[in-house]
Amino acid sequence: MTKDINEEKNFNNFLIVQYTGGAGGRAICSCIQTAENIVPWFKSLPNPVEFALKHTNDLTHVRSEPDAEYKLPWLSRTYGVERGNDLSKEAVNDLLDENKDLQQISKGKEYILIDWHKHQLPKWFEGKCIQIINDPSSVSWLIERRKKLFYVESEDGVIETRYDSRYHPRPERNDRRVSNLPLNDLASNQFEDEDIKVDPEHHQIQLSWLIAKKWPKIFNVLENAVGGKIDRVWSRTYLDSWHSKVVKNA
């Protein structure tokens, strides 16, 4: 029998998708949340073709891409932002108990799904993890996509939009974040810093599988990780549309 995440204080109730920013993590999360044992990101399954239109290859990416309707404001998923990393298990349990929206939709579900851009998983995390690995054939595609998502060239230098309050108005963002490095150097350096390394204890998807539309291989990994079935028909239609919007136009 599936346990309510609020009935037991059990931190095996988190599933993290760990990936370098821009590597298709939200697309993978969207497929995962079709599994019956995952706390859903939205009230009903949307039209997969229309839903894929949320993805972009420009600066609107962060604000428009799919995200959960429930919020975890005590936690940041962004590389370089440490909010929530070092909380105790007890503190996280208390925060989950206070989240009424999450409590209402989590009954009968096993896993809360979180996307994650950092090398280290949270100190309180003891759940399952799926990694998207940037295998060699995918690196050039990812760096080129990240140039469009995360940087703006200006007279003052290259604006790092993830950390600049003009693009990301959050308390931990710098008022201004501008680099004097050329765009190509900055993008390459930051990719190397943020590249996710294989952890054999976790599940892995190769980014090249997303680029090459290896959907069955991806679905097998996802179902093995969640311990149940995803909606493969919805996910295939959605990923086909995502691929047309994101990969072909990168």
Secondary structure as GFF3:
##gff-version 3
##sequence-region A 1 250
A	DSSP	three_ten_helix	11	13	.	.	.	ID=ss1
A	DSSP	beta_strand	14	18	.	.	.	ID=ss2
A	DSSP	alpha_helix	25	32	.	.	.	ID=ss3
A	DSSP	alpha_helix	48	52	.	.	.	ID=ss4
A	DSSP	alpha_helix	61	64	.	.	.	ID=ss5
A	DSSP	alpha_helix	89	98	.	.	.	ID=ss6
A	DSSP	alpha_helix	100	106	.	.	.	ID=ss7
A	DSSP	beta_strand	112	116	.	.	.	ID=ss8
A	DSSP	beta_strand	128	133	.	.	.	ID=ss9
A	DSSP	three_ten_helix	136	138	.	.	.	ID=ss10
A	DSSP	alpha_helix	139	150	.	.	.	ID=ss11
A	DSSP	beta_strand	151	154	.	.	.	ID=ss12
A	DSSP	beta_strand	157	160	.	.	.	ID=ss13
A	DSSP	three_ten_helix	161	163	.	.	.	ID=ss14
A	DSSP	beta_strand	178	179	.	.	.	ID=ss15
A	DSSP	alpha_helix	183	194	.	.	.	ID=ss16
A	DSSP	beta_strand	203	206	.	.	.	ID=ss17
A	DSSP	alpha_helix	207	211	.	.	.	ID=ss18
A	DSSP	alpha_helix	215	226	.	.	.	ID=ss19
A	DSSP	alpha_helix	232	242	.	.	.	ID=ss20
A	DSSP	pi_helix	243	247	.	.	.	ID=ss21
###
